[in-house]
């Protein structure tokens, strides 16, 4: 591993700590499993954990802005939805999503004719897409490999989600899901965009470091966020 790659790894760790708001007070204690991890494995672990936190945060924020979506399922709560989204999906997928996951679930959430819980469909889709980008692993060890192209494509798909949340409307001109907006006082709320921006940055950074350490290229794709299509993972 050359000096350039070592510098990139160091920068990635610094940025990951900044994004997650880490401090010396919450540094994890030594874990013997770390002996079977490379520097990149630990960086990947950190990014995976932070993405899970951001998924939880985004899900909660979307339900607060769109309580009608939660009410579509009797006796459902935000906490239960978050648990469902972060837990492994049932065999055969979620029945209410007709077994859809990943890109298909995100498309379902942003389709005007869909009558189910759009927040759940969107976030379950995002979670399963990120799972696929990380090879369906929550933790990484020396023999594990990550695909830089899948991470890159996942980041581009989140850019599409961000655009769709801001612009996708029904026939009456109303947003399919409320996200960013302007308060009565004229203050712009971009908190949803910031959360998605962090998720995009984490995957882009990890894709870059994987490409550098494996001498593999990332195929940059010209993708129109305005179209309701997602890159394959």
N, C-alpha and C positions, 0 to 999 in steps of 0.2 A: 504494500500500500504506500503510495508516494506522499510527499509532503502536501501536495495540493489537496488530496483526498482527506488527509488528517486534519487540515485546516477546515475543510467543509464540514467534517464531523463535529469538530469543536464548535463551529458556528451554529450548526443545527441544534446541538445541545443547548447552547445559550438561548437561541430563539425559542426552543420548546419550553424552556424554563420561564422565559418572559411571557409567552402566550398563556401558560397555565398558572402564572402568578406564584410560582414556587418560591420558597424562601428557605434559609438554613434550618428553620424550625420544623419544617415538614419533610425534610429529606428522609427517604426510606432507609431503614437499617439494613445491614448486610444480609443478603440472602444467599445461601450456598448454591442455589440454582444459577446464580449469576456467573459462577465459574464455567458454566457451559454456554455462556453467551459472549458474542463479540461486541465491540463498541456499537456496531450498526444494529445488532439485535436489541440492545438496550435503548437505542434511539427509537427503533420501531415500536418497542413496548411503550415508551413514553408517549409517542404520537397516538398509538391506539387508545391508550387510557384517556388522553385528552380529548380525542374525538368522541369517545363514549360520554364524557362529561358534557361536551357541546351538543350532542344529540339529546341528552336529557334536558339541557337548557332550552334548546330550540323547541322541543316538544311542548314544554311547559308554557313558553311564551306564546306559541301558536294557539294553544287551548285557551289561554287567557284572552286573546284577541278574538277567538272564534268559539265561544261557549256553545253555540248552537250545534257544532260538530260533535261535541261530547254528549250532548243530550240525545243524539240519534241512537245511542246504545243504552238501554235501561240500566240504571244503577251503576253506571260506569263513573269512575273518578280519574283525575289526571294521574295520580300515583299508580293506579292499576294499569293505565295505558302505558306509562313510562316503563313499568315492569315488563309488560308484554313486549314492548319494542326492544328492550335491551336483552331480554331472554332469548334463547334459541327458539325459532319458530316451530310450531307443531309439525309433525310429519304430514307432508302434503300441503303445507302452507296454511295461511289463515283462511278459514271458510268464508268470512265476510269480504275477503279480497278475491274470492274465487280461485284461491291458490296462487295468486300473482305475487311476485316479489321483485326486488330490484327495479330496473327500468320500467317494467310493466306496471308495477304498483304505483310508481311516481306518475306515469302517464294517466293511470286511472284516476288518481287524485286531482289531476288538472284537466280532466275531461268534463265538459259542462253537463252532460247527461248523467253523470254519476250521482247517486242519491245517498251513498253511504258516508261514513266519517272520513272527510277529506284529510284531516290532520293525521289520523292514524294511517291511512293509505300512503300519504306522502312520507311520513317519518319511518314507517316500516320499510318502505321502498329504499329510502336513504340508508337506513341501517343495513339492510341486506346487500345493497350495492357496495357499501364500504366493507362489509364482511368479505364479499367476493374479491375486492381489490386487495385485501390483506390475506388472501388465500384461506379464508375462514379460520384464521388463527387469532387468538387474543394475546398470545405470548410467543416469543421467538427465541430459537436456540441456534447453535452453530450450523447445523445441517439444513436449516430452513432457508428458503429463498423467497424473495419478493419480486414481483414483476413491475418494473418502473412504468410500463405503458398502461397497465391497469390503474395504477395510482394516478397517473396523469389524466386518463380518461374520466376517472371518477371525479377529479377536481373540475374538469370541464362540464361534467353533468351538473355539478352543484352550481356552476355559473348559470346554467340554463334554468335551474330551479329558482335561483335568485331573481332572474329576469322575469320568469313566469309569475312569481309571487307579486311582483310590482305591476305587471301589465295584463295578466290573464283575467278577462272579464266575461260575464254571462251576456245573454242577449239583451238584458236590461241595462247593461253598462256597469253592473256591480262586480267588484272583485270576487273571484271564486273563493279566495281566502284572504282575510285581512292580515297585513303584515306591517311594513313601514307605512307611516302616515304623518299627518300634520295635526297637531293639537289645536284646540280652540284658540289658544294663545299664539298660534302661528309657529310653534316650535316643531321642527322636523324630527321625527323619531326614526332613526336608522339602525336601531339595535338589532333587528333581524338580519340586516345586511352585514353588520359587524360579525355576528356569530357565524354566518355562512362564509364570510371572508376569512375567518380564522380556520375554518374547516378546509377551505380551499388551499390556504397557505401551507397548512401542515402536510397535506398530501403532495403538493407541488415540491416542497422542500425534500420530502422523503424520496419522491420519484427521482429528483436530481442526484441525491447522494447514492442511491442504488445504481443509477446509470453510470456514475463516475467510478464506483468501486468494481463494477462488473464489465466496464468498457462496452456497454451496450447503449445504443442511441434511443432517444425518445422521439417518436414520430409525431411532430407537431401537426395538429389537425385544425383546419379552418372550419369552425363550427358555429352555426348561427343559433344564438340563444333564443331568438324569437320563434324558432320552429320547435314544436313539441316532439322532438326526437332526441334520443340520448345515445352517446357512444357506447359500444359494447364493452363489457368488462370481462 
